[in-house]
Amino acid sequence: MVVLRGLRRRWNAYKYRFVPWLAFNVRRQRRTLRYVPESSQDKIIPDEDVLETLLKVFTALFVNDFGRQVPALSLLPAVRRRYAQLRSDELQPDAGSSRSCQSRQALLGPEEVLFRTLGFSVTRDRSSLLSAGTGVFVSKGFVPKGAVVAMYPGTVYRKHEPIFFQSLGNPFIFRCIDGILIDGNDKGLSRSVYRSCSWRDQLGPFQMSDVSWLTAAPQNPLAVGQYVNNCSYGRKDRLQPHNNLL
């Protein structure tokens, strides 16, 4: 009986990620779907604010890693001149301080770049709560209300695309309100599918997508959204209200 109860608990927690179960029950359980007459009414943050934040972070990451981008920028002289100017402005010392200039010239880690750009940094780590798994934490700084704190990376599946085998035992399937599915699993079959798509879209030596989120050291510090713990009626104790991003 103990084993059966354990299996039932796991199934109740996982079934909402199991695509065949969703397809079979979506019409019978309409109450599980939120009704939003227009997508604009379901936005917590305006698209303009999200875009502004992402451009700010990605520009800072690019400028910080400018030295390694030279081969790619050699094919785009106009873009190279623009970022070269940004790099020049970034390296200007404050009040003639040589130490300030030297510190800016040093290559920073992605989390430090995020902190200097937005005033906070986030990281994924093991929760201090028993059996709570991995979560996302504010490791430095302060997050203001309404700020963009994470992205949900992964393979995007439209309604007609198969995802049966990828969904087996996969708790990282994120279903958007418009029916789009995002597989944010960085292990197993899901990992292989994402890498395959990345290699397919690659142009020569230039990658068209970020694969570093599949590793323990993502180059995009915001690409940790799939590890944000979700609130559930059965396990509300998994949430840490002080520093866990909800």
C-alpha positions, 0 to 999 in steps of 0.5 A: 500500500505504501508503494501504491500511495507513493506511485499515486502521489508521483502520478498526481504531480506529473500527470499535468505534464503528460501530453496524452493525459492532457489531450484526453482530459482537456475537453472534460476538465475545462475548469483547469484552463484559465479563460483569457479573452485577449492575450494582452489581458494576461500580461503581468509585464508589458512586452516593451518592458520585457524587450527592453530588459532582455536587450539591456542584459544581452548587450551587456553580456555581449560587450563583456565577451566582446573579445571572443565575438571578433570573428563573427563581427568581422562579417558584420562591420556596421554591428562591429562598430556599434559594439566597439563604441559601446565597449569603449564607453564601458571601459571609460574610468570613473573620475580618473580611477585606474583601478575602476578601468582595470576592474571593468576590463576583466572578463566578468561571469554572467551572474556578475554581469546580470547584477551590474546590469539589473541590480540582482543576480539569480542562480539555480541551486539545491533547496535547503528543504528536504525533498524539494529538489533544485530551485532558483534563488536570488544570489545577490542584490534585490529584485524590484516588483515587476522585474524580469527575473528569468526565461524558460529555455527549451524546445518549442512545440506547436500543437500539431508537433509530436512530443509523446516520448519527450513527455514521458517522466518529464516534469519540465513540459510547460504548457502556455495558455495558447497551447504551445508547449516548451520542453525545458528538460536539460537531460535525456531525450529532451536534451538530445532533441534540443541539441539536434535542432541547434546543430540543424540551424547552425550556420557554419561555425556560428550557432543560432541558439544557446546550448549552454543552458543544458550545462551547469554554467549557462552563459545566459544567467536568466535561462533558469526559469524551468527550475523555478519551483511551482506552488501546488496544493499538496506541497506548498512547503517547497516554496521559500518566500524569502529568496526563492523566485516564485 
